[in-house]
Amino acid sequence: MDPESLDLARLQFALTAGTHFLFVSLTLGLVTLVACVQTRATLTGSEVHWRMTRFWGQLYVVNYAVGIVTGLVMELQLGLNWGGLGHFAGNVFGSSLALETLIAFFLESTFLGLWIFGWGRLNRWAHLALIWGITLTACASAYWIMVSNGFLQNPVGAEVVDGVLRLTDVRAVLTNPSAVVAVGHVLSGAMVAAGFLMAGVSAYHLRRDTPDQEFFRRSLRIGLAVTLPFLLLTAGMGGMHLGVLEDTQPLKLTAAFGDGSELSRLQAEAEAAYGPGDYVPSPAGGAAFYLMVCCWVVMLVVSVTGIVLMRSDRRVAASRRRLRLLVAAIPLPFVAMIAGWVLRELGRQPWVVYGLLRTEDAISDIAPVTLTVSLIVFTVLFGVLALVNYWLLARFARGGPRAATLGRPGGDRPAEPYLTTAF
């Protein structure tokens, strides 16, 4: 194993996984909000909620489409760069990844295609069932990904036989605390991200006195109403996760909070169990933890301030500074989620499968020059994808509901999908 190859492979995976996670977090939260809004529209026939479904649904579709590309690249990279992981843990780790692929790339995308092209063609209840099908399969996809990652963090329900892992207890893998608690933390964080995006885009239009003020006042209320409870839920799930770490990865927790004497004791225990080596994770995980907490505190203040603001339309119209603050707060949930992911992954080192397979033993036999070229290619590709996604989201968000093309027959006039025979 060439140390340079290891560093390049780790950097490349950090780039691909981190970028993909940004798309996933927004997708998970935004599709849930769109499903809730469409439910209200279907039950009441509210024209403004139909327009909300189309406008916010269009932003979701854009983000999902670009995010799929980054996910495919990440799956490819796992097979090419980390062959040792597949050989050692593929019998367990690969099964949950395969299920995630079947759910996300086949079932979820099928539902999404029917939802996009079913406007005005499907019964309103069938169309509503599709968006909830997308939402549930998206959550299921997140669960299977966290089952895979949770197994790497806390390998339960398997044993080493002839140098490879064999599954011994399916239930233990599926109920792994490192996966179950983490998926709750991720899903609640995704709702916070979607809530801040909805509130921020609405605040942008309200501040500029664009048309459809009533539309964006309602969207602002929905976005802010989501942020506060899910911020509290995210903190609660994070606290539960710290408890899991005390039992499964005490070195990660100790390194993050900088307890020197305890760190030395745990390092000695690790050497006794696994042999000589440095088992102390990078201190950068601690910095990521504090960044995540700081973002959470700021988001809490912004959320509470925004909820006070939305109590009356007069306050909304008069509070330009608070509206500007909501626009500026859009990136905060994404920064917090990436910081949490950095803590989770850096704190696992030097292991890929915690306590069983070192990172240096999981990498494929690839020359540094090959990894350098692929790193450059992936960096450029992901940079372009991120910029394209930002440009498309900003363009459609600035255009407002009048410019939304989702659900418009021929793209030239607003659709009225469920006002006649669709009932």
BELWOHU-V19655 format. One record per residue. SS is DSSP state (alpha for helix, beta for strand, coil for the rest). Layout:
ss->(SS,SS)
//
This chain:
ss->(coil,coil,alpha,alpha,alpha,alpha,alpha,alpha,alpha,alpha,alpha,alpha,alpha,alpha,alpha,alpha,alpha,alpha,alpha,alpha,alpha,alpha,alpha,alpha,alpha,alpha,alpha,alpha,alpha,alpha,alpha,alpha,alpha,alpha,alpha,alpha,alpha,alpha,alpha,alpha,alpha,alpha,alpha,alpha,coil,coil,alpha,alpha,alpha,alpha,alpha,alpha,alpha,alpha,alpha,alpha,alpha,alpha,alpha,alpha,alpha,alpha,alpha,alpha,alpha,alpha,alpha,alpha,alpha,alpha,alpha,alpha,alpha,alpha,alpha,alpha,alpha,alpha,alpha,alpha,alpha,coil,alpha,alpha,alpha,alpha,alpha,alpha,alpha,alpha,alpha,alpha,alpha,alpha,alpha,alpha,alpha,alpha,alpha,alpha,alpha,alpha,alpha,alpha,alpha,alpha,alpha,alpha,alpha,alpha,alpha,alpha,alpha,alpha,alpha,alpha,alpha,coil,coil,coil,coil,coil,coil,alpha,alpha,alpha,alpha,alpha,alpha,alpha,alpha,alpha,alpha,alpha,alpha,alpha,alpha,alpha,alpha,alpha,alpha,alpha,alpha,alpha,alpha,alpha,alpha,alpha,alpha,alpha,alpha,alpha,alpha,coil,coil,coil,coil,beta,beta,beta,beta,coil,coil,beta,beta,beta,beta,coil,coil,alpha,alpha,alpha,alpha,alpha,coil,coil,alpha,alpha,alpha,alpha,alpha,alpha,alpha,alpha,alpha,alpha,alpha,alpha,alpha,alpha,alpha,alpha,alpha,alpha,alpha,alpha,alpha,alpha,alpha,alpha,alpha,alpha,alpha,alpha,alpha,alpha,alpha,coil,coil,coil,coil,coil,alpha,alpha,alpha,alpha,alpha,alpha,alpha,alpha,alpha,alpha,alpha,alpha,alpha,alpha,alpha,alpha,alpha,alpha,alpha,alpha,alpha,alpha,alpha,alpha,alpha,alpha,alpha,alpha,alpha,alpha,alpha,alpha,alpha,alpha,alpha,alpha,coil,alpha,alpha,alpha,alpha,alpha,alpha,alpha,alpha,coil,coil,alpha,alpha,alpha,alpha,alpha,alpha,alpha,alpha,alpha,alpha,alpha,alpha,alpha,alpha,alpha,coil,coil,coil,coil,coil,coil,coil,coil,coil,alpha,alpha,alpha,alpha,alpha,alpha,alpha,alpha,alpha,alpha,alpha,alpha,alpha,alpha,alpha,alpha,alpha,alpha,alpha,alpha,alpha,alpha,alpha,alpha,alpha,alpha,coil,coil,coil,alpha,alpha,alpha,alpha,alpha,alpha,coil,alpha,alpha,alpha,alpha,alpha,alpha,alpha,alpha,alpha,alpha,alpha,alpha,alpha,alpha,alpha,alpha,alpha,alpha,alpha,alpha,alpha,alpha,alpha,alpha,alpha,alpha,alpha,coil,coil,coil,coil,beta,beta,beta,coil,coil,coil,beta,beta,alpha,alpha,alpha,alpha,coil,coil,coil,coil,coil,alpha,alpha,alpha,alpha,alpha,alpha,alpha,alpha,alpha,alpha,alpha,alpha,alpha,alpha,alpha,alpha,alpha,alpha,alpha,alpha,alpha,alpha,alpha,alpha,alpha,alpha,alpha,alpha,alpha,alpha,alpha,alpha,coil,alpha,alpha,alpha,coil,coil,coil,coil,coil,alpha,alpha,alpha,coil,coil,coil,coil,coil,coil,coil,coil,coil,coil,coil,coil)
//
